[in-house]
Amino acid sequence: MPSSVSLLGLGSMGSALARALIAAGIRPTLWNRSPARGAPFASSANLTDSIVDAVERSDLVISCLINYAATRSSLDRPEVIEALKGKTLVQLATGLPADATELAEWAGRHGIRYLDGRICCFPATIGRPDAVIYYGGDAATFEAHVGTLVALAGKSIYAGENVTNPTMLDCAFLSYCFAAPMAMLHGAAICEAAGLDPDLFFAALPSFSADVNRRSVSFREAIRARDFANVQSALQTDLAGARMWLTCSSELGVDPAFAQALLDVMKVPVDEGKGALDTAYLFQTFRGAKGRLPS
């Protein structure tokens, strides 16, 4: 574990990272553009209003600013670059693959070890054993600091040397992160439109979710083998259910856009004659022409 850690950025996520480090027995150095953000940590961290000072104090520098542009504008100054040389920079901002590549190249030019990370959880989950952060970059650099990184997320996962890999995994996480809450809210809207207390739905949601999430095992096996004939739920059966869902919710006055969008996706493989296959075949639909199996 490094002898010292500096954290740049104390927004909602950055503050959660700071709390996790402190809870792990680490006294980090904290810097934020607005120094007042550091006030809650005055007794448990080293606060500084100088980014140069923050970088100089530690051999591991974790940046959690709003985006890559903010990171670059904060770090790309001669005095900061000089302070960073020979140290490890972990970038945890959100951005595109090109942003990760560009910052990694910038770090390499200046003798700065670099890991690109993606936080795949909400601030409240940071520091827990089930929190997930993916990292990409030099394997030895990751191994050197993983003892500290696990304080931020129990599942600190090395995704390979390509610094764009965490971004791609974050994109995959966002598919679930955005779709699942929409489904919850859509279900609650159906309940209220039908004159039911949405609490009846939310109370059973953990059981629903656990049952749905168990499908990930068969999905993973089907995708790995490219074999969708082991049917747990056939596409044509699910499509019939989706049509009922759309009709019922629309008759209640619930906006049909969400249900219609999902139904439209499910129709594609059924119209191609794949309706008897397992719903896992939708993976092929999402992959598009490049991922399709021959008929």
C-alpha positions as CSV (number, residue, x, y, z in Angstrom):
1,M,0.0,0.0,0.0
2,P,1.4,3.4,-0.9
3,S,2.5,5.6,2.0
4,S,0.3,8.4,0.9
5,V,-2.7,9.2,-1.3
6,S,-4.0,12.4,-2.8
7,L,-7.5,12.8,-4.1
8,L,-8.4,15.6,-6.5
9,G,-12.1,16.5,-6.6
10,L,-14.7,16.5,-3.8
11,G,-18.0,16.4,-5.6
12,S,-20.5,13.8,-4.7
13,M,-18.4,10.9,-5.9
14,G,-15.1,12.4,-4.9
15,S,-16.4,12.9,-1.3
16,A,-17.5,9.3,-1.3
17,L,-14.0,8.2,-2.3
18,A,-12.5,10.4,0.4
19,R,-14.8,8.8,3.1
20,A,-13.9,5.3,1.9
21,L,-10.1,6.1,2.1
22,I,-10.6,7.5,5.6
23,A,-12.7,4.5,6.7
24,A,-9.8,2.3,5.5
25,G,-7.4,4.0,7.9
26,I,-5.8,6.2,5.3
27,R,-5.3,9.9,5.9
28,P,-5.5,11.3,2.3
29,T,-4.6,14.7,1.1
30,L,-7.6,16.4,-0.5
31,W,-7.8,19.1,-3.1
32,N,-10.9,20.7,-4.6
33,R,-11.3,23.8,-6.8
34,S,-13.7,25.2,-4.2
35,P,-11.8,24.6,-0.9
36,A,-15.0,24.8,1.2
37,R,-15.9,21.3,0.0
38,G,-13.1,20.0,2.1
39,A,-14.5,21.3,5.4
40,P,-16.2,18.1,6.4
41,F,-12.9,16.3,6.3
42,A,-10.8,18.8,8.2
43,S,-10.2,16.5,11.1
44,S,-9.5,13.3,9.2
45,A,-7.6,14.4,6.1
46,N,-4.9,16.8,5.0
47,L,-6.6,19.7,3.2
48,T,-4.8,21.9,0.7
49,D,-5.9,24.6,-1.7
50,S,-2.8,24.0,-3.9
51,I,-3.0,21.2,-6.5
52,V,0.8,21.2,-6.7
53,D,1.0,20.7,-2.9
54,A,-1.6,17.8,-3.2
55,V,0.4,16.1,-5.9
56,E,3.8,16.6,-4.2
57,R,2.5,15.0,-0.9
58,S,1.6,11.6,-2.4
59,D,2.9,8.9,-4.7
60,L,-0.6,7.9,-5.7
61,V,-2.9,10.6,-7.1
62,I,-6.5,9.9,-7.7
63,S,-8.4,12.3,-9.9
64,C,-12.2,12.5,-9.7
65,L,-13.0,15.7,-11.4
66,I,-16.1,16.2,-13.6
67,N,-14.6,15.1,-16.9
68,Y,-11.3,14.7,-18.7
69,A,-11.2,18.3,-19.8
70,A,-11.3,19.4,-16.2
71,T,-8.6,16.9,-15.3
72,R,-6.4,18.0,-18.2
73,S,-6.8,21.7,-17.4
74,S,-5.9,21.1,-13.8
75,L,-2.9,18.9,-14.4
76,D,-1.4,20.2,-17.7
77,R,0.7,22.9,-16.1
78,P,4.5,22.8,-15.8
79,E,4.6,22.8,-12.0
80,V,1.9,20.1,-11.7
81,I,3.6,17.9,-14.4
82,E,6.9,18.2,-12.6
83,A,5.3,17.2,-9.3
84,L,3.6,14.2,-11.0
85,K,6.7,12.8,-12.7
86,G,7.4,9.2,-11.5
87,K,4.1,9.0,-9.6
88,T,0.9,7.2,-10.4
89,L,-2.2,9.0,-11.7
90,V,-5.5,7.2,-11.5
91,Q,-8.2,8.9,-13.5
92,L,-11.8,8.2,-12.4
93,A,-13.7,10.8,-14.4
94,T,-16.3,9.8,-17.0
95,G,-15.5,10.2,-20.7
96,L,-15.0,8.6,-24.1
97,P,-12.4,6.0,-25.1
98,A,-10.5,8.7,-27.0
99,D,-10.3,10.8,-23.8
100,A,-8.7,7.9,-22.0
101,T,-6.2,7.3,-24.8
102,E,-5.3,10.9,-25.0
103,L,-4.7,11.3,-21.2
104,A,-2.7,8.1,-21.1
105,E,-0.5,9.3,-23.9
106,W,-0.1,12.7,-22.2
107,A,0.9,10.9,-19.0
108,G,3.4,8.7,-20.8
109,R,5.1,11.7,-22.4
110,H,5.7,13.2,-19.0
111,G,6.9,10.1,-17.2
112,I,3.7,9.6,-15.2
113,R,2.4,6.1,-14.5
114,Y,-1.3,6.0,-15.5
115,L,-4.4,3.9,-14.7
116,D,-7.7,4.7,-16.3
117,G,-10.7,3.8,-14.1
118,R,-14.5,3.6,-14.4
119,I,-16.7,3.7,-11.3
120,C,-19.7,1.3,-11.9
121,C,-21.7,2.1,-8.9
122,F,-23.4,5.0,-7.1
123,P,-21.6,7.2,-4.5
124,A,-23.5,5.4,-1.6
125,T,-21.9,2.1,-2.7
126,I,-18.3,3.3,-2.7
127,G,-16.2,1.6,-0.1
128,R,-18.5,-1.5,0.1
129,P,-17.3,-5.0,-0.8
130,D,-19.7,-5.1,-3.7
131,A,-18.7,-1.8,-5.2
132,V,-17.2,-2.1,-8.7
133,I,-14.4,0.0,-10.3
134,Y,-12.7,-1.2,-13.5
135,Y,-9.1,-0.3,-14.2
136,G,-7.0,-0.3,-17.4
137,G,-3.3,0.3,-17.9
138,D,0.0,-1.2,-16.8
139,A,-0.6,-4.4,-14.8
140,A,2.4,-3.8,-12.6
141,T,1.1,-0.3,-11.7
142,F,-2.3,-1.8,-10.8
143,E,-0.8,-4.5,-8.7
144,A,1.4,-1.9,-6.9
145,H,-1.7,0.1,-5.8
146,V,-4.5,-2.5,-5.6
147,G,-4.1,-2.6,-1.8
148,T,-5.3,1.0,-1.7
149,L,-7.8,0.8,-4.6
150,V,-9.8,-1.9,-2.8
151,A,-10.6,0.6,-0.1
152,L,-12.7,2.4,-2.8
153,A,-14.4,-0.7,-4.2
154,G,-14.2,-4.2,-3.0
155,K,-14.4,-5.3,-6.6
156,S,-11.5,-3.4,-8.0
157,I,-11.2,-5.2,-11.3
158,Y,-8.2,-5.1,-13.6
159,A,-9.5,-5.0,-17.2
160,G,-6.2,-5.2,-19.1
161,E,-3.5,-2.9,-20.5
162,N,-5.8,-1.1,-22.9
163,V,-6.9,2.0,-21.1
164,T,-10.1,2.2,-23.1
165,N,-11.3,-1.2,-21.6
166,P,-12.9,0.4,-18.5
167,T,-14.8,2.8,-20.6
168,M,-16.3,0.0,-22.7
169,L,-17.2,-1.9,-19.5
170,D,-18.7,1.2,-18.1
171,C,-20.9,1.5,-21.2
172,A,-22.0,-2.1,-20.7
173,F,-22.8,-1.2,-17.0
174,L,-24.8,1.8,-18.1
175,S,-27.1,-0.4,-20.3
176,Y,-28.2,-2.0,-17.1
177,C,-27.9,1.1,-14.9
178,F,-30.3,3.1,-17.1
179,A,-32.7,0.4,-18.3
180,A,-33.4,-1.2,-14.8
181,P,-34.4,2.1,-13.1
182,M,-36.7,3.0,-16.0
183,A,-38.4,-0.4,-15.7
184,M,-38.9,0.2,-12.0
185,L,-40.5,3.6,-12.6
186,H,-42.6,2.3,-15.5
187,G,-43.9,-0.4,-13.3
188,A,-44.7,2.0,-10.5
189,A,-46.6,4.2,-13.1
190,I,-48.7,1.2,-14.1
191,C,-49.6,0.6,-10.5
192,E,-50.7,4.1,-9.8
193,A,-52.6,4.4,-13.1
194,A,-54.5,1.2,-12.1
195,G,-55.4,2.7,-8.7
196,L,-52.9,0.5,-6.9
197,D,-50.4,1.6,-4.3
198,P,-46.9,1.4,-5.9
199,D,-45.6,0.1,-2.6
200,L,-47.2,-3.3,-3.5
201,F,-44.8,-3.4,-6.5
202,F,-41.7,-2.0,-4.7
203,A,-42.1,-4.4,-1.8
204,A,-41.8,-7.4,-4.1
205,L,-39.1,-5.9,-6.4
206,P,-36.2,-7.6,-4.6
207,S,-37.7,-11.0,-5.4
208,F,-38.4,-10.0,-9.0
209,S,-34.9,-8.6,-9.4
210,A,-33.2,-11.7,-8.0
211,D,-35.2,-13.9,-10.3
212,V,-34.4,-11.8,-13.4
213,N,-30.7,-11.5,-12.4
214,R,-30.4,-15.3,-12.2
215,R,-30.9,-15.4,-15.9
216,S,-27.4,-13.9,-16.3
217,V,-25.9,-17.4,-15.7
218,S,-27.8,-18.9,-18.7
219,F,-27.2,-15.8,-20.8
220,R,-23.5,-16.0,-20.2
221,E,-23.4,-19.7,-21.1
222,A,-25.5,-19.2,-24.3
223,I,-23.4,-16.2,-25.4
224,R,-20.1,-18.0,-24.8
225,A,-21.2,-21.1,-26.7
226,R,-23.2,-19.2,-29.3
227,D,-26.0,-21.7,-28.6
228,F,-29.4,-20.3,-28.0
229,A,-31.4,-23.5,-28.4
230,N,-31.4,-24.3,-24.6
231,V,-34.7,-22.5,-24.0
232,Q,-35.7,-21.2,-20.7
233,S,-38.0,-18.5,-22.2
234,A,-38.6,-18.4,-25.9
235,L,-38.5,-15.2,-27.8
236,Q,-42.0,-15.7,-29.3
237,T,-43.4,-16.3,-25.8
238,D,-41.7,-13.2,-24.4
239,L,-42.9,-11.2,-27.4
240,A,-46.5,-12.2,-26.7
241,G,-46.1,-11.1,-23.1
242,A,-44.6,-7.8,-24.2
243,R,-47.6,-7.2,-26.5
244,M,-49.9,-7.8,-23.6
245,W,-47.8,-5.5,-21.4
246,L,-47.9,-2.7,-24.0
247,T,-51.7,-3.0,-24.5
248,C,-52.5,-3.1,-20.8
249,S,-50.2,-0.2,-19.8
250,S,-51.4,1.9,-22.8
251,E,-55.0,1.4,-21.9
252,L,-54.2,2.7,-18.5
253,G,-52.8,5.9,-20.0
254,V,-49.2,5.1,-19.3
255,D,-46.8,6.5,-21.9
256,P,-46.2,3.6,-24.4
257,A,-42.8,4.7,-25.6
258,F,-40.7,2.5,-23.2
259,A,-42.7,-0.6,-23.8
260,Q,-43.0,0.0,-27.5
261,A,-39.2,0.4,-27.8
262,L,-38.6,-3.0,-26.1
263,L,-41.3,-4.7,-28.1
264,D,-39.8,-3.4,-31.4
265,V,-36.4,-4.9,-30.4
266,M,-37.9,-8.3,-29.6
267,K,-39.8,-8.4,-32.9
268,V,-36.7,-8.3,-35.0
269,P,-35.4,-11.9,-34.3
270,V,-39.0,-13.3,-34.2
271,D,-39.6,-11.8,-37.7
272,E,-36.4,-13.4,-38.8
273,G,-37.7,-16.8,-37.8
274,K,-35.8,-17.1,-34.6
275,G,-38.8,-17.0,-32.3
276,A,-38.4,-20.6,-30.9
277,L,-34.9,-19.7,-29.6
278,D,-34.2,-18.5,-26.1
279,T,-34.4,-14.8,-25.3
280,A,-30.6,-14.8,-25.0
281,Y,-30.6,-14.6,-28.8
282,L,-31.3,-10.9,-28.5
283,F,-27.6,-10.6,-27.9
284,Q,-27.2,-11.3,-31.6
285,T,-29.7,-8.7,-32.4
286,F,-27.9,-6.1,-30.4
287,R,-24.6,-7.1,-32.0
288,G,-26.1,-6.3,-35.4
289,A,-24.9,-7.8,-38.7
290,K,-21.3,-8.4,-37.4
291,G,-22.5,-10.6,-34.6
292,R,-25.3,-12.5,-36.4
293,L,-25.1,-16.3,-36.7
294,P,-25.8,-17.7,-40.2
295,S,-29.3,-18.8,-40.8
